Amino acid sequence: MEEAKRHLIISGAGRDDDIKGLIAAVTAQIDGPDGWLGLSLGQQVLEWQGNAFPDGWPIELLCGPVSEVQSINYLDASGVSASVSLADVELHETSLYPREGFHWPRSACRPGAVRIRYKAGHAAEDLPPQVVPALKLMLGDLWSAARAGTGIRKEVVEGIGSTEWEASTAFNDRSNRAVTALLLPLRVYP
């Protein structure tokens, strides 16, 4: 929060809730399963769902980096809830493999029959270096847009007159290109 306020040149706590909301909005745009980056920036618990276990293949967990598998639950072929012991699997980056001698169990074949909960994301000190500058650019753009309102600006000098203009989007366009240039090398395509 303090780093964001320094970037926006804001002091005091009067706008903290607004800033928190903007930080959440810019982060959600790129972070985790709903973001376009395909990575988990902050640490979070995610759930992979599949229609069945893959026959002889690893399961690719999305939005890495993945640090821990917490549970593997499924509906067996008769529709009864069951789980796989975590001792029977091994994680290699974002790929979950059955250990040697273990095979994925036979499961029901229907949406959500297999559910894997896992921890993914970077610790704050391990974020790729281009993430924070990109987030600051996005935050600054959103803050400017929120302050500008409709983009129509009017300046009145009492006794002299007034000037009205439409705020330019040129800076925002350059900023969006900069954010893309910073983050695109990190993007993970499913």
VENTA-V774456 format. One record per backbone hydrogen bond with DSSP energy under -1.0 kcal/mol. NH is the residue of the N-H (numbers start at 1). CO is the residue of the C=O. If there is no record, write none. Layout:
# VENTA-V774456
nh & co
NH & CO
NH & CO
This chain:
# VENTA-V774456
nh & co
5 & 1
6 & 2
7 & 3
8 & 4
10 & 5
16 & 13
19 & 15
20 & 16
21 & 17
22 & 18
23 & 19
24 & 20
25 & 21
26 & 22
27 & 23
28 & 24
29 & 25
30 & 27
31 & 27
32 & 39
35 & 32
36 & 29
37 & 30
40 & 64
44 & 120
46 & 118
48 & 116
50 & 114
56 & 54
59 & 96
61 & 94
67 & 119
68 & 119
70 & 117
71 & 117
73 & 115
74 & 82
75 & 113
76 & 80
79 & 76
82 & 74
84 & 72
88 & 85
89 & 86
90 & 97
92 & 95
95 & 92
96 & 59
97 & 90
99 & 88
102 & 99
108 & 75
110 & 51
113 & 110
114 & 50
115 & 73
116 & 48
117 & 71
118 & 46
119 & 68
120 & 44
121 & 65
122 & 41
126 & 123
127 & 124
131 & 128
134 & 130
135 & 131
136 & 132
137 & 133
138 & 134
139 & 135
140 & 136
141 & 137
142 & 138
143 & 139
144 & 140
145 & 141
146 & 142
147 & 143
148 & 144
149 & 145
151 & 148
153 & 165
155 & 163
157 & 161
160 & 157
161 & 157
163 & 155
165 & 153
167 & 151
173 & 169
174 & 170
175 & 171
176 & 172
177 & 173
178 & 174
179 & 175
180 & 176
181 & 177
182 & 178
183 & 179
184 & 180
186 & 183
187 & 184
188 & 37
